[in-house]
Amino acid sequence: MFGIIGYPLSYSLSPEIHNHFFWKFGLNCTYHIFPTRKEELKHVVAAIRVLGVKGINVTIPFKERIILYLDELDTLAEKVGAVNTVTNHK
């Protein structure tokens, strides 16, 4: 399972694009929208860990704020101070 977090997400074509390619290449994966308001971010990140979501794309307004809830950052994200993608290794 993969997805995108942010708010609003009604405009996002990510689920259609990713799910199309998962299907096309025979991958047993799904991509979902996780509408997340500012006050919910900490809890959504915790839920992603518990549910075993393998990765998420991060949209504005969370590209910087999500850093507070991550275990580690790669060098580029650390330099830039923002995150576009989170990988769950748990």
N, C-alpha and C positions, 0 to 999 in steps of 0.2 A: 504494500500500500504506500502510495506517495500522495502529495498534495501541495496546496498553496494556502498560506495564511495572509490575512490582511482584511481591510474593510474600507470601502465596499468591494465586493468581488463579482458582482453581477455582470460586469463587462468582460471578465476573464474568459479567454478561449482555451486556456491551458488544459482543462479536463478533456475537451474534445480532441485537441491535438495529441496529447500524451496517450489517451486511451486508444486513439486510432492507431498509433504506432505500436503500442503494446499488443494490440490485436493483430496487426499486420505481421509482426515478427514472432507471433505465437508466444508472447511472454505472459506468464500468469501474474499480472500486475494490474492495479487499478490506481487512478489518480482522482483525487477528490478536492472539493473546495471546503476550506475550514474558515468560515467567516469569523473573524476575531476582532473584538473591540479592545481598545487600549487597556482597560481594566481587567481583561480576561487573558492577556498574553501569558502571564506566569502559569496559569492553570492549563492553558492550551498546550504549552511546551511540556508540562508534566504529563498531560494526557497522551501526547505523541509518544513519549517514552514508554508509558504503560501499554499502549495499544500496539507498539512495535512498528509504527509508521517508519519506513526506511529512510525517507527524505522529504523535505519540504522546500518549496520556493518561498521567499519572503518578499512581500511588497511593502511599499510605503504605507503606513508610517513606522514600520517595525525594523527596518534594516539596521538601525543603530541600537535601538532599545533591546532587541532580542539577545544581544551580546551578554547582558546581565544574567541570562538563564542558560548559557551554554557552558559545557565542561572545558572546551578548548577552542582555539581559533587557529586557522592556518595563517601563515606569515602575511600574505596579502591582505586578508580581512583585518588582521591586527593593524597593519600600516594604514589602511584606508579608514578603519573605524566603522565599517559597515559590512553586512552579510546579505548575500543574495540567496544562498542555498545552505541548508542544514542537512547533514547526514547523521542518522541515528545508528550508532554502532552497538547498541545494547540489544 
